[in-house]
């Protein structure tokens, strides 16, 4: 099995899912990879790391396709996800897993965020976008998706408010015990979606949308 992950996700997964050859792509790899690479070599873990742009996956992998592709916390920072989705599915032979923020309404919300606690000479966080789940599913189906699965991300820990009023995830608990995630003034409706491009469905996957701890 050959999986690929965007960003430092490959570092984490290579430890908890050993025995596979992982590939990782990150535009900040020149900073991240020198830190992680010596550790993984010392553990005998196979991780192929590429410094690069996720809009150029086809160029980097030159027709190679992966059994598992992971894109963690990437979609919701983009004004539009169409170009990224094209690239991810172009290298997916099996399943693509992604964690955008979605709404069950037929609405996209583009949220531009400015955090005034950051130094003036530092770039601010930018966009926190929430996309229509049904529109995303249709986009995947138009590109040949064989199966689409979505799950709400359910957090099982309490997170406090950031001390200085800056952006940062915190939780609020409802009367039924469910926790909702927020950052600053807005709600974070994270979901996990699985998109199957291959011909053989995973035996553990099922359709529909429901809460799950992942």
C-alpha positions in Angstrom: 0.0 0.0 0.0 1.3 3.5 -0.9 -0.2 6.4 0.9 0.5 10.2 0.5 -0.3 13.0 2.9 -0.1 16.8 2.7 1.9 18.5 5.4 3.3 17.1 8.6 0.5 14.5 8.7 2.9 12.0 7.1 5.2 12.3 10.1 2.5 11.3 12.5 0.9 8.6 10.5 4.2 6.8 9.7 4.5 6.2 13.4 1.0 4.9 14.1 0.5 3.0 10.8 3.9 1.3 10.3 4.8 -1.0 7.5 3.8 1.3 4.6 5.8 3.7 2.5 4.5 7.2 3.1 5.0 10.3 0.9 4.6 13.8 2.2 4.2 17.2 0.4 4.5 20.5 2.2 5.3 24.0 0.9 7.1 24.7 4.2 9.0 21.4 4.0 12.4 23.2 4.1 11.6 24.1 7.7 9.6 21.0 8.7 11.4 18.1 7.1 14.9 18.7 8.5 13.3 18.5 12.0 11.4 15.3 11.4 13.6 13.3 9.0 16.4 12.3 11.4 13.8 10.9 13.8 12.1 8.8 11.2 15.4 7.5 9.9 16.3 6.5 13.5 13.0 4.5 13.7 13.5 2.8 10.4 10.3 4.5 9.0 10.0 5.1 5.2 8.8 8.6 4.5 9.4 10.2 1.1 9.3 14.0 1.6 8.8 16.6 -1.1 9.0 20.3 -0.7 6.4 21.7 -2.9 3.0 23.1 -3.9 -0.1 20.9 -3.6 -1.4 22.5 -6.8 1.4 20.6 -8.7 0.9 17.0 -7.4 0.5 15.6 -10.9 3.9 17.1 -11.9 5.6 15.8 -8.8 4.3 12.2 -9.0 4.2 11.9 -12.9 1.2 9.7 -13.2 1.7 7.7 -10.0 -1.4 7.1 -8.0 -1.8 6.2 -4.3 -4.0 3.8 -2.4 -4.6 6.5 0.3 -4.4 10.3 0.0 -4.8 12.5 3.1 -5.4 16.3 3.1 -5.7 17.5 6.7 -6.9 21.1 7.4 -6.1 22.4 3.9 -9.4 23.1 2.1 -10.9 25.6 4.5 -8.1 28.1 4.1 -8.7 28.3 0.4 -11.0 30.7 -1.4 -11.9 27.9 -3.8 -11.2 24.2 -3.5 -11.8 23.1 -7.1 -8.1 23.2 -8.2 -6.9 21.4 -5.1 -9.6 18.7 -5.4 -8.5 18.2 -9.1 -4.9 17.6 -8.0 -5.8 15.3 -5.1 -8.1 13.1 -7.1 -5.6 12.9 -10.0 -3.2 11.0 -7.7 -5.9 8.9 -5.9 -6.2 5.3 -6.9 -8.2 4.3 -3.7 -9.4 6.7 -1.1 -9.0 10.4 -0.5 -9.6 11.5 3.1 -10.0 15.2 3.9 -11.1 17.4 6.8 -12.7 20.6 5.6 -15.4 22.6 7.4 -18.8 21.9 5.9 -22.4 22.9 6.2 -25.4 20.8 5.3 -27.0 23.9 3.8 -26.6 24.6 0.1 -24.4 27.6 1.0 -20.7 28.5 0.9 -19.3 30.9 3.5 -16.1 32.7 2.8 -14.8 34.2 6.1 -11.8 36.5 6.1 -10.1 36.7 9.5 -7.8 39.3 11.0 -6.3 38.6 14.4 -5.1 41.8 16.0 -3.0 40.0 18.6 -0.4 39.1 15.9 2.6 41.4 15.3 2.0 44.0 12.6 4.7 42.6 10.4 3.4 39.0 10.4 0.8 37.7 7.9 -2.6 37.2 9.5 -4.4 33.8 9.5 -6.4 34.7 6.3 -9.5 32.6 5.3 -11.6 30.2 7.4 -14.1 29.0 4.8 -17.2 26.7 5.3 -18.4 24.9 2.2 -21.6 23.2 1.1 -21.3 19.5 1.7 -23.7 18.6 -1.1 -21.8 20.8 -3.6 -18.5 19.2 -2.7 -20.0 15.8 -3.1 -21.3 16.6 -6.5 -17.9 18.0 -7.5 -16.3 14.6 -6.5 -19.0 12.6 -8.3 -18.4 14.7 -11.5 -14.7 13.6 -11.3 -15.5 9.9 -11.1 -16.1 9.3 -7.4 -17.5 5.8 -6.7 -18.4 6.3 -3.1 -18.7 9.3 -0.8 -18.8 9.1 3.1 -19.0 12.0 5.5 -18.8 12.1 9.3 -19.0 15.0 11.8 -15.9 15.4 13.8 -16.8 14.9 17.4 -14.3 16.3 19.9 -14.2 14.6 23.3 -12.1 17.0 25.3 -12.8 20.5 26.8 -10.6 23.3 25.4 -10.4 26.6 27.2 -10.7 30.1 25.7 -7.4 31.5 24.5 -6.0 33.7 27.3 -5.3 36.8 25.2 -8.3 36.9 23.0 -6.5 35.6 20.0 -7.7 33.0 17.5 -7.5 29.4 18.8 -9.9 26.5 19.2 -12.1 26.4 22.3 -15.2 24.4 23.1 -18.6 25.0 24.6 -20.6 22.1 26.0 -24.3 21.7 25.4 -26.8 20.3 27.9 -26.7 16.8 26.2 -22.9 16.7 26.6 -22.0 17.4 23.0 -19.1 19.9 22.5 -19.0 22.5 19.9 -15.8 24.0 18.6 -15.2 27.7 18.1 -12.3 30.0 17.2 -12.7 33.7 17.9 -16.3 34.6 17.1 -17.2 31.7 14.8 -18.3 28.1 15.0 -16.0 25.4 13.4 -18.1 22.7 11.7 -15.3 20.3 10.9 -16.2 17.1 9.1 -14.2 14.1 7.8 -15.0 13.1 4.3 -13.8 9.9 2.4 -13.9 9.8 -1.4 -13.4 6.5 -3.1 -12.0 6.6 -6.6 -11.2 2.9 -7.0 -13.5 0.0 -7.8 -13.4 -1.9 -4.5 -15.2 -0.3 -1.6 -13.8 -0.5 1.9 -15.7 -3.1 4.0 -15.9 -0.7 7.0 -17.3 2.3 5.1 -21.0 3.1 4.9 -23.0 6.0 3.4 -24.8 8.8 5.1 -23.6 11.4 7.6 -23.4 10.9 11.4 -21.3 11.7 14.4 -18.1 9.6 14.8 -15.0 10.0 17.0 -12.0 10.1 14.7 
